[in-house]
Amino acid sequence: MSEVRLIDANALKTEFLRKVGGDFADIIDNAPTVEERPQGEWIYSQGSLKCSRCGYDDTRNHKANSNFCPNCGADMRGE
């Protein structure tokens, strides 16, 4: 079995429509979602560093350079 990877379904659909036409675009729309991650950001305030989604305080762990919150999994890379 091949490895599961996240793709940009909107970009794939645009490419399908451009090259093939609308016949297969509905397959993309109905494909299962592997995982949806909430969007978040690191909030710096008064010497504290917190996740905007769950409030995880990362002041001591220094994982804020991470792309994801280690507590709730929010995507911290921005949109």
TAQUIUR-V282043 format. One line per field, one symbol per residue. ss: DSSP state (~ for helix, > for strand, _ for the rest). psi: psi as a letter, one per 20 degrees, with the letter a starting at -180 (. if undefined). burial: + if it has 16 or more other ideal C-beta (glycine too) atoms within 10 Angstrom, else -. Layout:
BEGIN
ss=???
psi=???
burial=???
END
This chain:
BEGIN
ss=________~~~~~~~~~~~_____~~~~~_________>__>>>>__>>>>_____>__________>______>____
psi=qrppqprnhghggggghghhaihihhgghjqqpgpppqqaqppppljqoqpigijpojhhiljiiqiqpigijqojir.
burial=------------+--+-----------+-----------+++------+++-+--+-+----++----+----+++---
END
